[in-house]
């Protein structure tokens, strides 16, 4: 693999041991995937931020890097708690102390402590064709598919290595030939809201695996719908890029001839909803929105659906979003409406990387297919998956029938 003179200097340790080890990671990845060279990246998003997933060894490793600093704009994936309201969430104190250490260690590296899986809603918006190194699966899928940026699905260490060096290996989805469709999906049913797009993504992700689906038959889709689709594709499969005819920026330029075509019909939509439910009926402990983090429009719709109603006494309702969107929600009065109804709006964290399994929650309701895929294994809870309206009904009754 070709290295520039500056890269060779880093590799022999002339810019310190931390950058040397970071470049060693990227060179090793490049050699594994037969990259011809390293390329510059303009932004990085680092996963492995929650103490729940990072653990003590991961925390100590991040703290050991403190003598270096990142050289490109870098943000973080959600942490395991709201960094300001963790006591209100009833997060165990020992977890909170370690989580705060994690964030402090990242800040010492010069990373902006915006803990979100939707950095593109907070101004980190890469251009069409721009090379980046992002790591959270839904953010990666959105950046590649909806924005037309170029990134692989980085692991936490490789993303951090890119942040410290400003480089990544030139392979995978950085190359145009790997961005071509491998499966064409003809959608033959109406998709009305985010949970429908999540159900579509869940169904197709299981079929296409790590391939690149190309969707037709969808007349229109807003940002939240595209966000939900990509998150579910990445969760049930390992999709990093999709195209949607007439909607995503590369859909008109990629080759589609000779690609297998399948259909997604009403019965497939119903089956996806059914498959994502692990709760038949009974009490629900927690209703969650915001996986990926809710946009201001999603927060508004939750607030409007809750206005004048009350969450059941034995049930909690949590909305997860970024600190920036929460500030807007506060100013718009949406946070107040949700809190008046008995709900909470939290930032910096999400239902998947928060230690809900340590907080006496056994069943949750979500309108996120991504959350419905991950929660039973990561948080050991049963899941009800449904529309936003259905989740609000569950929150106010405290039950699913």
Number of C-alpha atoms within 10 A of each C-alpha: 13 11 14 10 9 10 18 14 14 21 20 15 14 13 15 14 16 20 25 21 17 22 28 16 19 22 23 14 17 19 14 10 13 15 19 14 17 21 17 17 22 18 23 30 31 29 27 24 25 29 25 19 16 20 16 12 9 16 21 14 13 21 18 12 17 15 12 16 18 20 18 20 16 27 25 29 27 32 30 28 28 26 18 11 14 18 13 10 16 13 19 13 11 8 18 19 11 17 24 16 16 25 24 15 20 25 15 17 21 19 25 15 17 22 28 30 31 29 22 14 17 14 9 15 15 18 14 16 15 19 25 30 31 35 27 25 25 28 25 29 32 24 28 32 27 23 19 22 23 27 28 24 24 21 17 19 18 23 31 29 26 33 32 26 24 23 27 30 28 23 22 17 19 22 12 12 11 14 22 23 23 19 21 22 18 16 18 14 16 14 20 12 16 25 24 25 27 30 31 26 28 30 24 25 25 17 15 18 17 16 20 23 27 23 24 18 16 16 12 13 18 10 13 17 19 23 27 29 30 32 33 34 35 26 22 22 20 20 27 28 31 27 25 24 16 15 19 19 17 21 22 13 8 14 13 16 8 10 15 11 14 13 15 17 14 13 9 17 20 13 12 21 22 14 14 21 18 16 18 10 10 11 17 25 22 23 27 25 26 26 27 30 28 24 22 20 12 18 24 19 14 22 24 14 15 24 15 11 17 17 23 20 12 14 21 20 25 21 25 27 32 29 19 18 20 23 14 14 22 13 11 13 12 23 24 18 23 27 17 17 19 20 24 19 24 25 28 27 28 31 28 23 22 24 21 21 13 13 12 9 18 18 21 29 30 28 28 29 33 28 28 31 19 18 21 17 11 18 19 15 20 19 25 25 26 24 18 22 14 15 26 26 19 27 31 21 18 22 18 17 10
